Amino acid sequence: MYITNIQRFSLDDGPGIRTTIFLAGCNMRCKWCHNPENLEMHKKRIEPGKDGKVIEIFNSRDIPVEKILEDIIKDEKYYDKSGGGMTISGGEPLCQLSEVRELLRLCKEHEISTAIETALNYRYSDLEQVLPYTDLVIADCKAVTESIHVNCTGVSNKLILDNISRMSSSDIRFWIRVPVIPEINITTEEIRRISEFLADKKADVIELIPYHMMGISKYKLWGYDYQLNEIKAPDSGYMGTCYDIMKKLCSNVIWQE
């Protein structure tokens, strides 16, 4: 399994205290991605070393699933006390479907709660392969208007919206996150359309996530161009407007200032 990082004691990737496994590989190219080091499965960069030699640095390590499990179970007592567990993030976890399914299965054997963070840009039959071992799906809804989604991510949102609808028609527990990048994926009109789409969906929570610029420095490091240099993070007024619009139709929306 190609991973870029294992983050222990995470509080942002599901309920309770969690260990988050960040996987390499993604089938989307979101303009605001704050983890560009996770885009390729195994990407190399060169840095100068001593005596004129060069150092090869890779974005990911290929680690056996069983070895990753060893790291996860170290913190079982914290999961038990806090209602936490293990989250697989990315990149897009389902780009490594068979390995993800096996890690989730092993965690459930150890009675560790599981979650995946996903963009849902794949066939529903792929998601069905991991659902028996997944307690929570944390998914993005970046835009409802297809042209906006294509411009922002490079792909259509047809599979994504269909997968959200199909999850809502099942007994899957899921959260939805809506990234807010002003005038890029979100306008007042688009937040209304997203609200209308999500209004009858059975998400536990819909969370508005304000754009931030913390990952910009990593773009140059890994040989990518950052396209949103002129975009500023939304202020509390902008976020408040988005929240107020969505709250009218979605009582489960949250936003943390």
C-alpha positions in Angstrom: 0.0 0.0 0.0 1.5 3.3 -1.1 1.2 5.8 1.8 2.5 9.3 2.2 1.9 9.7 6.0 0.5 8.2 9.1 -0.9 10.8 11.4 -1.6 9.7 15.0 -3.9 11.5 17.4 -5.9 13.2 14.6 -9.0 15.1 15.6 -10.1 16.3 12.1 -10.8 13.1 10.2 -13.9 11.7 11.9 -15.2 11.3 15.5 -12.9 11.0 18.5 -9.1 10.5 18.4 -8.0 8.8 15.2 -5.1 7.5 13.3 -5.3 8.8 9.7 -3.5 6.9 6.9 -2.8 9.2 4.0 -2.6 7.3 0.7 -0.9 8.2 -2.6 -2.8 8.5 -5.8 -5.8 10.5 -6.9 -8.1 10.5 -10.0 -9.0 14.2 -9.6 -7.0 17.4 -9.8 -8.7 20.0 -7.6 -7.2 23.4 -8.0 -7.1 24.0 -4.3 -5.7 20.6 -3.2 -3.7 21.1 0.0 -2.0 17.7 -0.3 -0.4 17.8 -3.8 2.2 15.3 -2.6 -0.6 12.7 -2.6 -1.6 13.2 -6.3 0.7 10.6 -7.9 1.1 7.0 -6.7 4.9 7.1 -6.6 6.4 10.4 -7.7 10.1 11.2 -7.5 11.9 14.5 -7.1 15.6 15.3 -7.1 17.5 17.4 -4.5 21.2 18.3 -4.5 23.3 16.3 -2.0 26.8 16.4 -0.8 29.8 16.2 -3.1 27.8 17.0 -6.2 25.6 14.0 -5.8 21.8 14.1 -6.0 19.2 12.7 -3.6 16.1 11.0 -4.9 13.0 11.6 -2.8 9.7 9.9 -3.3 6.3 11.1 -2.2 5.2 7.6 -0.9 6.4 4.4 0.7 5.1 1.0 -0.2 4.3 -0.6 3.1 2.5 -3.9 3.7 -1.0 -3.6 5.1 -0.1 -5.8 8.1 2.7 -3.4 9.0 0.3 -0.4 8.8 -2.1 -2.2 11.1 0.7 -2.5 13.7 0.9 1.3 13.9 -2.9 1.6 14.1 -3.4 -0.8 17.0 -0.9 1.0 19.2 -3.6 3.6 20.1 -6.5 1.3 20.6 -7.0 2.6 24.2 -7.4 6.2 22.9 -10.0 5.0 20.3 -12.0 3.2 23.0 -12.1 6.2 25.3 -12.8 8.8 22.7 -15.1 7.0 20.3 -12.4 7.3 17.7 -10.7 4.9 15.3 -8.8 4.7 12.0 -9.5 6.9 8.9 -8.1 6.3 5.4 -7.6 9.5 3.5 -5.6 10.6 0.5 -5.3 11.3 -2.3 -8.3 9.1 -3.2 -8.3 5.9 -1.1 -10.1 3.9 -3.6 -7.3 4.3 -6.1 -5.9 1.4 -4.0 -9.1 -0.5 -3.7 -7.9 -4.0 -2.8 -5.4 -2.8 -0.2 -7.9 -0.4 1.4 -10.5 -3.1 1.6 -7.9 -5.4 3.4 -6.8 -2.8 5.8 -10.4 -1.9 6.7 -11.2 -5.6 7.1 -8.2 -6.2 9.5 -9.2 -3.1 11.6 -12.8 -4.5 12.0 -11.2 -7.9 13.1 -9.6 -5.9 15.9 -12.9 -4.1 16.6 -11.4 -0.7 15.5 -13.9 1.8 14.1 -13.2 2.7 10.5 -13.8 5.7 8.2 -12.8 6.7 4.7 -12.4 10.2 3.3 -13.3 10.1 -0.4 -14.3 12.2 -3.3 -16.6 9.4 -4.6 -15.3 9.7 -8.2 -15.7 6.0 -9.1 -18.3 3.4 -9.7 -20.7 2.6 -6.8 -19.7 -1.0 -7.1 -16.2 -0.1 -6.0 -17.6 1.6 -2.9 -19.7 -1.5 -2.2 -16.5 -3.5 -1.9 -15.4 -1.6 1.2 -18.7 -0.7 2.8 -18.9 -4.0 4.8 -15.8 -2.9 6.8 -16.5 0.9 6.9 -18.4 2.6 9.7 -18.4 6.1 8.3 -17.9 7.6 4.8 -16.7 11.2 4.8 -17.4 12.5 1.2 -17.0 15.8 -0.6 -19.6 17.7 -2.6 -17.5 20.3 -4.4 -20.1 21.6 -6.8 -23.5 20.5 -8.3 -23.2 22.4 -11.6 -21.2 20.1 -13.8 -19.3 22.9 -15.7 -18.1 24.3 -12.4 -17.0 20.9 -11.2 -15.1 20.2 -14.4 -13.4 23.5 -14.3 -12.3 23.1 -10.6 -11.4 19.4 -10.6 -10.8 18.3 -14.1 -13.6 15.7 -14.0 -17.4 15.5 -14.2 -19.5 15.1 -11.0 -22.0 12.7 -12.4 -20.6 9.7 -10.6 -20.1 11.7 -7.4 -23.7 13.0 -7.2 -25.1 9.6 -8.1 -23.0 8.0 -5.4 -24.2 10.5 -2.8 -27.8 9.8 -3.8 -27.3 6.0 -3.6 -25.6 6.3 -0.2 -28.6 8.3 1.0 -30.9 5.5 -0.1 -29.1 3.0 1.9 -28.2 2.6 5.6 -24.7 3.9 5.1 -23.6 6.4 7.7 -22.0 9.4 5.9 -20.9 13.0 6.3 -20.6 15.6 3.6 -18.0 18.3 3.3 -18.4 21.3 1.1 -15.1 23.2 0.4 -15.8 26.9 0.0 -13.4 28.6 -2.4 -15.0 32.0 -3.2 -15.9 32.5 -6.9 -14.1 29.3 -7.8 -16.5 26.5 -6.8 -18.8 28.6 -4.6 -21.1 31.5 -5.4 -24.3 32.3 -3.6 -26.1 30.7 -6.5 -24.0 27.5 -6.4 -24.4 27.1 -2.6 -28.2 27.3 -3.2 -27.9 24.5 -5.7 -25.8 22.4 -3.4 -28.3 23.0 -0.6 -31.2 21.9 -2.8 -29.3 18.8 -3.8 -28.4 17.8 -0.3 -31.6 18.8 1.4 -33.2 15.4 1.1 -30.0 13.4 1.5 -29.5 11.5 4.8 -26.0 12.8 5.8 -25.4 12.9 9.5 -23.5 16.2 9.1 -22.9 18.7 6.2 -19.8 20.7 7.0 -18.7 23.9 5.2 -14.9 23.9 4.9 -13.3 27.4 4.2 -10.5 27.5 1.7 -7.0 27.9 3.2 -3.5 28.3 1.6 -1.5 26.0 3.8 -0.4 23.6 1.1 0.8 26.1 -1.5 4.5 25.7 -0.7 4.3 22.0 -1.5 3.3 22.6 -5.2 6.7 24.0 -6.3 8.4 21.3 -4.2 6.7 18.5 -6.2 6.8 20.2 -9.6 3.2 21.5 -9.9 1.9 24.9 -10.7 -0.5 26.5 -8.2 -3.5 28.1 -10.0 -5.2 30.0 -7.2 -2.4 32.4 -6.0 -4.8 35.4 -6.3 -7.6 33.7 -4.2 -8.0 34.7 -0.6 -9.5 32.6 2.2 -13.2 33.5 2.7 -13.8 35.8 5.7 -16.4 35.1 8.3 -19.0 37.2 6.5 -18.7 35.1 3.3 -18.8 31.9 5.3 -21.8 33.2 7.3 -23.7 34.0 4.1 -23.1 30.5 2.8 -24.1 29.0 6.1 -27.3 31.0 6.2 -28.3 30.0 2.7 -27.7 26.3 3.4 -29.3 26.3 6.8 -32.7 27.2 5.2 -32.8 23.8 3.5 -30.2 21.7 5.5 -30.7 21.8 9.2 -27.6 19.5 9.7 -25.1 22.1 8.2 -22.2 23.2 10.5 -19.4 25.7 10.1 -16.6 26.1 12.7 -15.2 29.6 12.8 
